[in-house]
Amino acid sequence: MKNIIFILFLLLSIPIVAQIDNVIYGKEYTNNRKNSFNGFVGENNLSVFGVDYASLNSKKYDLLINAYYKNDLSLVESKNIYTNPLDGFINEPLEIFYQQNKYYLFAKFTNKKEGEVFMGLSIFNEAGQNTSFEIIDTIEQDSKTNIIITQSEDKQNFIQILNHPHKVANRQVLELKTFNLQGQTIWQKDLLSTNSVSNTQVEKVIYTNNEVYILCSNGYKNGLNINNTPTVLSNKYTLWVYNKKLNFMKEVVLRLKLKWINGISMALNYNKELIISGFINTSREFGINGVFNLVLNQKYEVSTINYHPFSKETFKKFVRPKNIDKVKYLPNFYVRKLIVLSDGSFFLLGENYYKFIERNYDPRTNITTTTEHFIYGNIMVCYFDNTAKLKWIENVPKSQNTINDFGTYSSYTWINLKDKIMLFYNDNEKNLDLPVNDYFNQKELFNYRRNMQTYVLIDKEGVVKRGKLNQEKTNFLIYAKRSKPINNSTMYLCTDYGRHSKIISVSFK
C-alpha cells in the first residue's frame, strides 16, 4: 500500500509538459513561383485559409484565397479574388483579414494622371464573392503617408492609421479611423504630436475598441555600413495613447538614463496593463548588454520600470570562453516578439541577424563575383515573472547561412501555449543529438543542406526539449516567416520544396 501511495505521489509530482498531440503533413501540391505566400488568415470547422499575393506589374496583381481541408491539409480550392472596381485607378491590396466567414480586403487606389489616392474596403463572402465595396478615405500626401491597418484585440473591429507630417507645423499627424464588421465607420480622430517631430515611424499598434496604443520610433534611422548593417543607435521611442471615451490623448517619451534602446515591443496582459519591453545598450554601438521593461496601468501611468544588465553568466551562453573578457555587448540582435502568458508573466524573444557581401576577383577573366550571405543566428529568450522581474535569459543556439536568397527559409516562428511557448525552424540534422545547453558546437545549416524541421519547447523554467518534427527524410523547408498559429492549440506551418508545397499542422495536448 505504501508503495502504491509513493508511486502515485511521484506521478502527481511530475510537471505536466505540453506534448505534441498530432502532426498532419498535408498532401503535396504544385505552387506557382510568381506567387508569394503571405500566410494563414483564419479557419472554420472544416478548413484553414491562406493567402497568396503576387505583384505581377504596376497594374496587375493576383490575390489568391487558398482553402486547405483540415483532416488531411490538402488544397481544396484556390480562387483569385483580385478586382479593380475603379476605372483609371491602380488597385494595390494592403491587408486582408478573415472574420465570421468573411474576408475584409483593404486596398489603396491610385490615379497618377489625376493625382488622386483613395483607400477602399472590399468585403467577400466565404465563397470569394464580392458583396460590398466602399471608398473609406482619401490620402492627400501619398508620398509622405504611411498606412497601418490592424484588427482590434477582440477581432470585431478594424483600425486604419495614416501617418504623415503636418502640412504647416513641424509635427506629426496620425489620422485614426475605425470600422466595424459591416464596413461602417465607428469613430475617427486626428492626433497631433506634442513634440516637434517630423519623422515618426509606427512600429506597433494595439486597438482595444476604446483605446489605441501606438508605439513609434522618432527622429533618425540607424547608421549603416557598407553591408547595410546598423552601426550606431540613434532611435528614440514614443508611446501614443488615445482613449476614445474620454477623448484623451497622452504621449509618453521612452527614455532610459545613459542607455540606448535597441529594439522594443509591447503587449497587453490579462489585467489590461500595457507591457513594453526591449533590448538596450549602455553605448550607441549597435549591440545589446541588457533588457528593460515598463508597465502602464489602466490610468496610463508607469507603475513598474525595470532594467536588467546582462550578467557574466548570460554572456557565457553567447560568447566563447576565450573571448568572454573582451565582450561588452552582443552585436546584431533584433527584437522579434513579446509573448504574454496566461498568468501575466512574459517572454521577450530576440534573434541574431546580419548579412555580409563577399566579393571575389578573378584576374584571369577580369570578372568580380558578388555573393550576399544572410546569417540568422542564435535565439535569445528572456523570461519575466508576472511582476515584470527578469528570471532568466537563455540561448537557443541556431546557425542558418544562405546566399543570394534573402534568407527566405531562415529565422523561426512560435506559438503561445498559454503557460509555455514552442519555437519552429530549420536546422542541421546533425544537431539533433546535442544537448539543449550545448551553445557552441552547433553545425551550421548552409543553403538548407541536410535540413531538419526542428521544434523547441520552453516553459517558465527554461528550455525543456528540442526535437525533430519530421520523422522521415524530407527536402521540404519550413517557411517560418509565413507560418503562424490560428489559435492557442494548433500551429500551421507552410513548407516548400522548389515548386512543391505542403501544409503542416501541429496540435497540442
N, C-alpha and C positions, 0 to 999 in steps of 0.2 A: 504493500500500500504506500509505504514511504517512497519507494522508487517511482511509482506512478505519479505521485504528487510532485516529486522532484523533476520528472520529465515534463510534466505539464507546466511547471514553473519556468523551465528552460525555454519551452516553446513560446510561452507568453512574453518572455524577456527578449526574444529575438526581434529586433526592429523590423517593421514592415517596409520592404523596399519596393518601389514601383517596378513592376515587371512588364515586359513586352508580352501582351496577350496574343496578338495575331499580326502577322505580316503578310500582306497581299501584294504580289507582283502582278501588275496589270498585263494584259496582252500587248504584245509589241505592235506598234502601228507606225506608218511612214509619216514623217513630218516634212514640211516644206522649208528649205533653207532660208527662204526670204522672210519667213515668219519669225518673230522674236517672242518666245513665250513670256508672258508677263505675270503669270501666277494664278493662283486659285482665288475665286471671288466669293464662293458660297456653296451651299449644299441644301438638298431636301432629303426626304426619306429614301429616295431611290438613287439619286445621282449627286456627284460633286462636279462643280462647274469651274472651268478655267478660261482664260482669255489669251488669245494670240493677237498681237498687234504688230503691224508692219507698215512702215512708211516707204512706199514704193518710189514716189517722187513728190514734188511740192503740191501736186494736185490729186494724188491718188494714194489712198490708204486702204488697208484691209484690217477689219476688226472682227475676228472670228470668236464665236462663243462655242466652246467645246464641252460636251456633256459626257462624263465617264460613269458607267454603271458601277455602283458601289460594291456589288458582290464579287466582280472579277476585274474592275477598273478598266474594262475595255472601252474604247472610244465609241460611243453610241451615235453621236451626231456632232457635226461641225457646221455652223452657219455663220455667214458673213452678214453682220448687221450694219455695216457702214452705209450711211446715206448722206446726201448733201441737200437738205431742204431749201437752201437759199441760193438762188441763181446768181452767178457772178462772184461768189464767195468761195474761199478755200476753207474747208472744214478740217480742223485739227483736233482729234479726240485727246482729252487731257486725263480724265479719271472716269472709271466705271465701277459701280457698286451693285451688289445683288442683295435685295432685301424683300421679304414677303412675296417671293415668287415673281419679282420684277427686277429688271435691270435699269439702272439710272446712269445715263451717259452725259457727262459734262464735256463740252467742246468749245473751242474758240473759232469764230468765223471771221475771216479777214478778206476785205475787198481793197486790194492795193491801189487800184485805179481811183477809187473814191476816198481812200484813206479812212475807211470805216472798219471798226473791230467790235464784234459783239460776243457775248457769252450766251450759249444755248444749253438747254437741258432737254434731252430726249428720254422718254420712258418706254421700255419694251416689255412685253409680257414674256412668260417663260418660253414660249414658242419662238421668240425673237421677232415678233411683230411690233412695229412702232405704233404705240397707242396715243402718244401725245408729243408735241414739241413746242417749246416756248423760248423766246429771247428773254433772258433773265437779267442781262446787264449790258452796259456799254463801256468800253475801255477807251479812254481818251488819250492816255500816254502809253501806247502799246510798247514802244521800245524801252521804256523805263519802268514797266509794270511787271511784277512777279505775281503769279496766280497760285494760290494754295487752296485746295479743296479737300475736305475730310468729313467723316461721319461723327455724329455725337457719340458719347460713351454708351448710350443705350441703343444705338443703331436706328433710331426712329427719325432723325433729322440730319441735315447736311449744313455745313457752313462753307462759304466762299470768302476768301480774303484776297483783296487786291492791294498789293504793297508797292507804293511809289512815292517819290518826293513830292512835297507840297509845291504848288505852282509858283508861289511867291516867297514864302518863308523858307528858311533853311531848316526845315523839319521833315519828318517822315509821316506819311499818312497810311493808315491801314483801314481799308473800306470793308466792313463786315456785313455780310448778308446771309441770312439763314432760310432754309427751305424745309418743308415737311415732305412726307412720302407721296403727297399728291402733286408736288412740284410748286406749291404755293409759297410765297414769301411770308415768313413769320415775323421777322423784325430785321432792321438794318441799322447800322451805326458807323460813323466815321470817327476813328481815333487819331489824334494828333500827338506826336511825341512831345514830351515836356522838355527834352534837351535839344540842343542844336545838332541834330544828326541827320545826315542826308544819304547815308549808305547802310541801310538796315536789311539784313537777310533773315527771313523767318526760318528757323530750324525745326521747330516742333510746335504743334497746336493740340490742345486738349479742349473739347467742347462738351459741356455738361448741360446743354439747353439753357440754363440760367446764367452760366459763367463760361468765359472763354479765357484760357491761359495760353499766352503766345510767348515762346522763348525765342529771342532774337540775338543775332550776332551783329555788333555795331562797329563802325569805324573803318577797319582796314582788313585786307586779306593777308594771309601768312606770306612771308617772303619765300621765294622758290629758288632752288639752284638749277643747274643745267638739266638735271634729271627729273625736274618737276617735284622734287621732294622739299617740303617746307623746312626752312632753316631758322626762322625767327618767329616767336609767338608775339602777336600784336592784337589779337581779337579781344573785344570787350563784350560782355553779355548783359542783356536786359530782359527782365520778365515783365510783360504787359498782362494785367488782369482787368477784365471788364465784367461787371455784374449788371445784367440787363434789368433785373427787378429794381435795383437801387439806382440805375443809371449812373454807375460809379466806375471810374477808371483809376487804376493805380499802376505806377511804373516803378519797378524795383531794380536798381542797378546792382549787378552781381560783381562784387569785388572782394578779393582776399588780400589782406595786407602783406606786401612783399612777396606775393605769389602770383603766378600767371596761370590762368585756366587754359587747359589744353584738351578740349572735348567735354561735352556736357549733354545730359539728357534729363527728362522729367517724367513723372508718372504719379497718378493718384493712388493713395492707399485706401483701405476699406473704411477708414474714418473720414473720408473725403478731404484728407490733408494732402497737400502737394509736396512731393519729394523731388528735390533737384540734386543730382549727384554727377560727379565727373572726375577727371584727372587734373592734376596741377603740377607745375614745376616751380622751383624756387629761383630759376633763372629764365631768361627769354629764349634759351635754346629749345629747339623742337624736341622735347622729350618729357618724361614724367618721373617724378620721385615721390608722389603722394596722391591721396584721394581725399575728396571732401564731399560733404552733403549738407543740405539745409532743408528744413521742413517749415512750410507755411501752414498755419492753422486756418480755420474757417473764417477768421477775421482778416485774413491775408497778412498776418503778422508773422515774422520769423520767430518760431518757438524753439527751434533747435538749430545749431550750426556746429559742425564737427570738421576737424582737419586731422588727417592721419598720415604722417610721413612714412615712407617705406622703411621698414626695419632692415637690418643686415640680413636677417633670415629670409625676408622677402626677396632681396636682391640675389641671394644664393640660389633661389629657384629659377632665375632667369639668366644669370651670369656664371660662367665657368669659374671655378675656384681660383685659377691663376690670374684672373682679371678682376676679382672682386674688390680689391683695394683701389683700383683705378676708376671705378664707375661711380658717377654722381647722379646719373639718371638713366632711364631706359629709353632709347630712341624709337621713333616711328610707331608709337602705339596710338590707336584710334578708339574712341568710344563706339560701341556697337548697339548696346541695348541696356535699358534699366527695367528689370523684371521684379514686380511686387508679388509676394506670395500671400497665401490666404490669411496668415497671422500678422501681416503688416511688415514682416522682415523682407529684405530685398537683395537681389543680386545686381551688380554692375559688371557688364561684360565688355571687354576690350579685345583688340586684335592687333598684332604686329603686322604692318604692311608697308612695303616700299617698292619702288621699281628702279632699275638702272639700265642704262643704254650701253651696249657693248659694240664697239666699232673695230673692225679688223681690216687692215690694208694689205692687199696682195700686190707686191711690186712687179710681179711677172705680168699681170693683166692690167695693172693700174686701176683696180676696182676696189672700192671700200664697201664692205657689207655692214649693215646696221642691224642689231638684234636687241629687242626690248625684252627684258626679264621682269616678270611680275611675281613678286615674292609675298606670299601670305603665310605668316609665321604663327608664333605661339598665341594661344588664347589666354587672356588674363581674366580670372573670375574673382570678384570681391564680394564677400558676404557680410551684410549688416543685419543686426537684430532689429526687433520692432521699436527699439528706442533710437535707431539710426547709429548705433555704435558698431565700429568695424570689429568683426570676429576673426576673420582670416582672409588671406589672399592666396590663391592657388594658381599654378601654371599648368595648363593643359597643353603639352608640347605638340606642335604641329609644324610641318615644313613643306610648303607647296611652292614649286618653282615651275612656271610656264613661260614660253617665249611667243611673242607676237600675237597673243590672243586675248589680251586684257584680263587674263585670269578668269575666264568665263566660268569654269567649273571649280574655282578655288573658293576660299573663305568657308563659312559654316552657317548653319541655321539652327533654330532652337524651338522648344515647346515648353510652356509653363504648365507643370503638372500639379499646381496648387500648393504643394509643400516641397517641391523639388523641381529640377529642370533637366532636360536632356538635350544634348548637342548632337548634330549630324554633320559629317563632312567626308570628303575623300581623303584616304590616307594610303601610305605604302603598306602592302600586306605583311612586310617583314616586321612591322611594329606591333603586331598583334600579341606577341609573346612577351613584350617588355612590360614591366610593372608601371602602374599609372604614375608613380613618382620618380620614374627614370627620365630626367629632364633633358639629358644631353646626348643620348645615344639613339635618337630617332633617325630613321632612314628618310631621306628626302624623297618626296613624290615629284619626280621630274617629268613634265609633259604627260602626266597621267599614266605612266607605265607601271605595271604591277599594282593596279588600283584595287583598293578595298573600301567598301562602303562602311563607315565607322560610326558608332554611337558612343556617347559618354554620358553616364548618369551622375548627377551631382545633387547632393542633398545639403542640409544645414551643417553637416559635419565635415563636408569636403567631397572630393572625388570618390565615388563609390565603385564604379566599374567602367571599363572600356571594353567594347566588344565589336564583333564583326556582324553587320546587319545581314549581308548576303551570305548564305551558306554554301553557295556554289560559285565557281569562277564566272565572272561577268566582266564585260568591257563597258557596261553602261556606267555613266558618271552621274553623281548627284549634282543637279543644277541648284546649288544651295541658295543663290540669290533669288530664285523664283519659287522656292518651296516654302510652305508655311502651314501652320495648324489652322483648321477652321473652327475647332472647339478645343476644350481642355483635355480631351481624351483620345484624339486622333491626329496624327501628323501625316500630311500628304507631301510626298517628295516627287519632284519632276526629275527624270533621268533621261539622258541622251546617249546615243552612240551613232555618230555620223548623222544620217538622215532617218534614223530609227529612234523611237521614244517609248518609254514605259512609265506609267504612274505607279508609285508605291504608296500604300497606306500602312501606317504603323499604329496599332491601337494598344492601349494600356489597361492594366487592371490593378 
